Amino acid sequence: MKATWNGRTIAESDETVVVEGNHYFPLASVDPAVLSPSATHTTCPWKGEASYYSLSVDGKTNGDAAWFYPDPKPAAAEIKDHVAFWRGVTVS
């Protein structure tokens, strides 16, 4: 699987985990240069508290376009250290 935004590959892995239709990429497969921590947090009843990254590619920013669960609940343990994308990021 590959995640692209603004013409650039931002993540690529054969080891994604699919949860609720979203591909979670291992953090090691994501280009760290495009990630900027965000102050945004949301809560999922069964996965736990999500944190977000904004993406920066070639001078453009896509706010809160990536999310992850730093300490997922036991039911979602498989997505620890994984990142998922939305907001115009193409995953294919």
Secondary structure, DSSP 8 states (H G I E B T S, - for coil): -EEEETTEEEEE-S--EEETTEEEEEGGGB-GGGEEEEEEEEEETTTEEEEEEEEEETTEEEEEEEEE-SS--GGGGGGTTEEEE-TT-EE-
